[in-house]
């Protein structure tokens, strides 16, 4: 969803022809690229983080927290886009 929204917004702002439009277009293009690169890493951590939980009753560790934080940030970026 983030990649599609970022692409649409980049195209929209690029057409404006203004300096601020070009800057917004560049920001959305960067956001799209970061999202594209982040997705494989998050999938990889999501497959592995259960191995590092404290125990079965305590599903928590730094990897799980990293993935959850990144997902919250991505959801916020989607909402704002």
Buried (B, 14 or more C-beta within 10 A) or exposed (E): EBBEBBBEBBEEBBEEEEEEBEEBBEBBBEBBEBBEEBBEEBEEBBEEBEEEBEEEEEEEBEBBEBBEEBEEEBEEBBEEB
